[in-house]
Amino acid sequence: MDIMNLNIARYCLSQWAIDDSTANKPAFTFARKTKNNETWTYQEVWDLIQSIGKGFLELGLKKGDRILIRLPH
């Protein structure tokens, strides 16, 4: 694997999102203290990632540009 060309979203999600037998299985479950848990399927997450990627392209980013996302602790 070429780490400089690693697309973590594609590596971790696409193979399950495009497979009909796994696309609708849970990818993430957000457990909350209030017990109102939320679950996203592989297909839902992949669709969201594709939408965000298209938005980046519309902003002028190009294939190969790097994005840094900083999340709170």
C-alpha positions in Angstrom: 0.0 0.0 0.0 1.3 3.4 -1.0 0.7 5.5 2.2 1.1 8.7 0.3 -2.0 7.8 -1.9 -4.1 6.4 0.9 -7.7 7.4 0.8 -8.9 6.2 4.2 -12.6 6.5 3.5 -12.3 4.4 0.3 -10.0 1.9 2.1 -12.3 1.5 5.1 -15.8 1.8 3.6 -16.2 1.5 -0.2 -15.9 -2.2 -0.5 -18.8 -2.7 1.9 -20.9 0.2 0.6 -20.9 -1.1 -3.0 -21.6 -4.7 -2.1 -25.4 -5.3 -2.0 -25.0 -7.9 0.8 -23.4 -5.5 3.2 -24.4 -2.0 2.0 -27.3 -1.8 4.4 -25.5 -3.2 7.4 -24.4 -0.9 10.3 -21.1 0.9 9.8 -21.3 3.2 12.8 -23.5 3.3 15.8 -23.3 6.4 18.0 -24.1 5.5 21.5 -25.5 8.3 23.6 -26.1 8.6 27.3 -29.7 9.3 26.6 -30.1 5.9 24.9 -31.1 7.6 21.6 -28.5 5.7 19.7 -28.1 6.5 16.0 -26.8 4.0 13.4 -25.5 4.7 9.9 -25.2 2.0 7.3 -22.2 1.6 5.0 -24.2 3.0 2.1 -25.4 6.1 4.1 -21.8 6.9 5.2 -20.5 6.4 1.6 -23.1 8.6 0.2 -22.2 11.3 2.7 -18.5 11.0 1.9 -19.2 11.2 -1.8 -21.3 14.4 -1.2 -18.5 16.0 0.8 -16.0 15.1 -1.8 -18.0 16.7 -4.5 -18.3 19.8 -2.4 -14.5 19.9 -2.1 -14.2 19.7 -5.9 -16.6 22.5 -6.3 -14.4 24.6 -3.9 -11.4 24.0 -6.2 -9.6 21.2 -4.6 -8.1 18.6 -7.0 -7.4 14.9 -6.8 -4.3 14.4 -4.7 -4.9 17.5 -2.5 -4.7 16.7 1.2 -7.4 17.6 3.7 -6.8 17.9 7.4 -9.7 17.4 9.7 -9.2 18.2 13.3 -11.7 16.8 15.8 -12.1 17.8 19.4 -10.9 15.4 22.1 
